[in-house]
Amino acid sequence: MPDRPPYYLTTPIYYVNARPHLGTAYSTIVTDTIARYKRAQGFDVFFLTGTDEHGQKIERSAKATNCTPQEFVDKVSEEFRALWKTLELTNDGFIRTTEPRHKQGVQRLFTLLKERGYIYKGTYTGQYCVSDEAWVDVGPGEPCPDCGRITETVTEENYFFKLSAFERKLLELYEEQPDFIRPETRRNEVLSFVRGGLRDLSISRPSFSWGIPFPGDEKHVIYVWMDALANYITALGWGSADDSKYQRFWADDRLRAEGAPLHIIGKEISRFHCVYWPAVLMAAGLPLPKSIFAHGWLLFDQNKMSKSRGNVVRAETIHDVLGNDALRYFLLREVVFGQDGNFTFDALVQRYNGDLANGYGNLVSRTLAMVRSVYAHSHTEGRPSEKSASPQRKAPASDLSRLVEEVIADTRRYFDNFEFSRGLERIWELVAATDGYLTRTTPWKLIKQQGTVLGPTPELDEILYNAVEAIRIITALVQPVIPEAAKTVWQQLGLGKINEFDAASLRWGQWNLGAELGPKIETPLFPRAEKDAVTRMKEIEENRPQSALEQALSSIPTVRVEPSATSPTSNAPTDKPAEKADTTAPEAGPKPLAVETPSTPATVSTPAAVPGQITIDDFTKVELRVAQVKVAERVPKADKLLRLEVDLGSETRQILAGIAESYEPESLIGRKVIVVANLAPRKMRGLESNGMLLAGSIEGGKAVLASFLEDVPLGAKVK
């Protein structure tokens, strides 16, 4: 048997600060779909997922729930594994960051980085959000801009990674490999961040013990995000005596020819995977992943699912009422992969009934019923007799067969590019076309006219062959998305195990009309969801009892921690002020700290001579540039905010503007505006704004944007 080419893909590892919900299931279901698709194409797939289990938040949560950190993470990690089993996901590996193999690999990695001169010691003072495991850019005693909890002032001696040394190399990587970061919006965001200048990162914490000890200095633990990113290679045995999986699924050059290793992540953790992770690998002299795809958020009624909002939907609820295939199909069909998508129970039921129950399920049911009726004389309990088994009959080329060949090619192209929604839309065009073919040819009338005694005619053979062959191809194409239904249909067609079929060779004309059908399935493939299905799912969500762990987590109080009189604060005298920390908060875990070493005296700005006045030097610091609005949309639950993506010629930025009461989003598309381009980023409603639009209003009236009558080039400075 020839050696199958390797293919490696991963989900993010999920931070065990809460149980899994539909938002975390989304990443894993999509990755499972890609894994199934690649296996069907003949690849030797290794699909990895896991849990991220270190950090100060875990240590404190464990204490609040009266258990050890290890007992705490064991419970939550098991909930993730139990859900993936319920959803019948096909991951080949599951990594926990508390496992000895991971600890060994991480310590080897950071020893290597230190040996190669990319780690040094320094000191930092700043505001730390324990809830998000993140340094944030706020003043002492102020709340975290992401979660609203009060931050703590912390001064620490840390080890730092020389991220600044990789700015040019990363920009070259993005230029030479445009598909390294997908989709394009995420690539533009990362490019903008790196072009703005990289600063060194804190990679250790000395103030708590729940983590992996820093090699050679066990007073420090490795910062949890830097520990977590290494899972992608430690799970393959890197740094151990047996690294055969690493050699096959990370180091093998054949992977990169096929777009792997592939990381599937949520968009909120793009920076860590697209900037920090490749920089660490470059520093260690290790191969890079081939591609990182950052998908959008799964919203619930247009709001991001989160424990703090109380709008979390559990995948188990949909599994219990409609089944796994219904959930998988909805997520892959309804949500454009890479963009934010909205989930509602009503939309789920509509898509289920329309596409699955009334569409594919009904087509399979009525077609196979006719086949069994026509060829019943040659079957005994589904088995053909030796005398009367029909010979193989192949229909001549028809409009349906030509459409099938087009759909096969289009679906492969879409799935190869992770455009699942478009691929499924194309497949369901074939479902509708096959339904239409049966409506035009009316085989049931022919069956009624000739009766079962006469047996099949060439005309009936042709009609039924075309319909069944179309169903066979639809089933093979859709198998990665709705695997349980596809397995059932494949067996009914008498084709055995669908996971043994070579999908790469799929073409029209491979089914034998005279072949033995599998046993008849009495229950509908997709029973129609009744009107109460939405109500039932909502009631399950509302009434599902919390586990003991969930109750304990929800009872953990938010405590304001005031700095003591003797503890230094972020505005205390230092040799050099720290640079601003990265403030993009991932729900999956904490984030690294941007910092410089304390070496040069702080620069003190000269105040204006008269209060309220500024000098010309102050004014010239403001950089105004021309930009064009490319995307405009409302921010959920924010009446005044619009989220804009603006093109400055050399880059695209996200800006939040309080002009929703003055402008409809669609009226702004294509409009040229003036942007304050060097304004420090800030967070609002959990989104980062990189700049500000220039607008004015009179006496509290509606905002009016500053604009141009002339054609002004994008990126031009306004003086």
Secondary structure, DSSP 8 states (H G I E B T S, - for coil): -----EEEEE---EETTS---HHHHHHHHHHHHHHHHHHHTT-EEEEEEEEE--SHHHHHHHHHTTS-HHHHHHHHHHHHHHHHHHTT---SEEEETTSHHHHHHHHHHHHHHHHTT-EEEEEEEEEEETTTTEEES--TT-B-TTT--B-EEEEEEEEEE-GGGGHHHHHHHHHH-GGGEESHHHHHHHHHHHHT---EEE-EESS--SS-EETTEEEEEE-HHHHHHTHHHHTTTTTSS--HHHIIIII-HHHHHTT-SEEEEEGGGHHIIIIIHHHHHHHHT----SEEEEE--EEETTEE--TTTT----HHHHHHHT-HHHHHHHHHHHS-TTS-EEE-HHHHHHHIIIIIIIIIIHHHHHHHHHHHHHTGGGEETTEE-TTT----------HHHHHHHHHHHHHHHHHHTT-HHHHHHHHHHHHHHHHHHHHHH-HHHHHHHHHHHH---HHHHHHHHHHHHHHHHHHHHHTTTSHHHHHHHHHHTT---GGGS-GGG--TT---TTS-------S-SS----TTHHHHHHHHHHH----HHHHHHHT---------TTS--TTS--SS----------TTS---EEE--S-S--------SSTT---HHHHHT--EEEEEEEEEEE-TT-TT-EEEEEE-SS-EEEEEES-TTT--HHHHTT-EEEEETT---EEETTEEE-SEE-EE-STT---EE---SS---TT-EE-
